[in-house]
Amino acid sequence: MDPQSDSYDANAELDTTGLYCPEPIMLMHNRIRDMRAGEVLKVVASDPATTRDVPKFCNFLGHELLAQEQRGDDYLYYIRLG
């Protein structure tokens, strides 16, 4: 977890709260299609499975996971597109 995550400027935000695997990852795939390499996507999720799925998503597709943090019941991710 990165307490400095608020310092990242996101080019886009995706709110997947209330959705469960595989929906958050499917929506991330759709959202990054409209973005360019180097841009940052902020993802907000409530599914604990995203703590496993988002890092794997980034690793598999060559994106950089800048920060991963839990705030209450929400999980925040900042991803720089590769």
C-alpha positions as CSV (number, residue, x, y, z in Angstrom):
1,M,0.0,0.0,0.0
2,D,1.2,3.5,-0.8
3,P,0.2,6.3,1.5
4,Q,1.4,8.7,-1.2
5,S,-1.2,7.6,-3.8
6,D,-3.0,11.0,-3.6
7,S,0.1,12.5,-5.3
8,Y,-0.7,10.7,-8.6
9,D,-2.7,12.7,-11.1
10,A,-5.1,10.4,-12.9
11,N,-6.1,11.0,-16.5
12,A,-9.2,8.9,-16.0
13,E,-11.1,7.2,-13.1
14,L,-13.0,4.0,-13.1
15,D,-15.4,3.2,-10.3
16,T,-16.1,-0.5,-10.0
17,T,-17.5,-0.5,-6.5
18,G,-20.3,-3.1,-6.0
19,L,-19.0,-5.3,-8.8
20,Y,-17.3,-8.6,-8.4
21,C,-14.8,-10.7,-10.3
22,P,-14.5,-10.7,-13.3
23,E,-16.4,-7.4,-13.9
24,P,-13.8,-5.0,-12.5
25,I,-11.1,-6.4,-14.8
26,M,-13.4,-6.5,-17.8
27,L,-14.3,-2.8,-17.3
28,M,-10.6,-2.0,-16.9
29,H,-9.9,-3.6,-20.3
30,N,-12.6,-1.5,-21.8
31,R,-11.5,1.7,-20.2
32,I,-7.8,1.5,-21.2
33,R,-8.8,1.1,-24.9
34,D,-9.7,4.8,-24.8
35,M,-6.4,5.8,-23.2
36,R,-2.8,6.2,-24.4
37,A,0.5,4.8,-23.1
38,G,1.8,6.8,-20.2
39,E,-1.6,8.0,-19.0
40,V,-2.7,7.1,-15.5
41,L,-6.0,5.3,-14.6
42,K,-7.4,5.4,-11.1
43,V,-9.5,2.4,-10.2
44,V,-11.8,2.3,-7.2
45,A,-13.0,-1.2,-6.3
46,S,-14.8,-2.9,-3.4
47,D,-14.1,-6.5,-4.4
48,P,-11.1,-7.9,-2.3
49,A,-10.2,-10.2,-5.2
50,T,-8.9,-7.1,-7.0
51,T,-5.9,-7.1,-4.7
52,R,-4.8,-10.2,-6.6
53,D,-6.4,-9.5,-10.0
54,V,-5.2,-5.9,-10.6
55,P,-1.5,-6.6,-10.1
56,K,-1.8,-9.7,-12.4
57,F,-3.6,-7.6,-15.0
58,C,-0.8,-5.0,-14.9
59,N,2.0,-7.5,-15.1
60,F,0.4,-9.5,-17.9
61,L,-0.4,-6.5,-20.0
62,G,2.8,-4.5,-19.3
63,H,1.2,-1.7,-17.3
64,E,2.8,-0.2,-14.2
65,L,1.0,-0.4,-10.9
66,L,2.0,2.9,-9.3
67,A,0.0,2.5,-6.1
68,Q,-2.3,0.1,-4.4
69,E,-4.2,1.1,-1.2
70,Q,-7.1,0.2,0.9
71,R,-9.3,2.9,2.4
72,G,-12.1,1.5,4.5
73,D,-14.0,-0.9,2.3
74,D,-12.5,0.5,-0.9
75,Y,-9.4,-0.5,-2.8
76,L,-7.6,2.2,-4.8
77,Y,-5.2,1.5,-7.7
78,Y,-3.2,3.9,-9.8
79,I,-2.1,2.3,-13.1
80,R,0.3,3.8,-15.7
81,L,-0.5,2.4,-19.1
82,G,2.4,0.7,-20.8
